[in-house]
């Protein structure tokens, strides 16, 4: 399915979810407030999602003089992908991770942690950056960035309901106390499931694209194994709305937690990469 169609479906679904949640929590007045919130969030998500995500993650832009090797790899890979060179950011944390953001290749950005720079060798780092540039090349960053921002807005909407809602009542179309409690619980879960539905498939595609760009599937496979272990050693608490953007889950988690992960199992990703021929 074309990414533009996916974006439209995602925005529409999250907008409807926000409106229905507003109606349940505050009747017609709540629905109107939620609709205004949805329109505003859709607008700002489209134009400013990259800035929001980078700020939420604590990423700081670095110049070529600050990180020459990092910039060199990004420039080479973006040239191979035939896209403009993304802006380069670094996050000060031991958690080894990376993500890409930006609504299109002309506004792309890649961010890596200081932990990943210490953990990976140059070949493995190249594999990770190829994965992130694959996201930008495939133009699927907008989808997840918008989903992250709107997911946070829906969670915030539930918090509003938790502390009194919008002041609506049953005569206005609200669902009453029991219905409101259900919405406060289910709305964030529904938003999370929407993000999960697209996040897992896009990770597989970015892995494949990254392997082609780096011409070395094994380098990304080794990197993913190291990153998975690194997340266990140095987990990082991040805003749940931004977690799907990272190349691996910043929080280590197995068992039931893995059932609700926005990332495919590392073992499966590694197996797929190692089954690929060298490009």
Beta strands, then each sheet from edge to edge (+ up, - down):
strand 1: 60-61
strand 2: 87-91
strand 3: 98-101
strand 4: 109-113
sheet 1: 1+ 2- 4- 3+
end
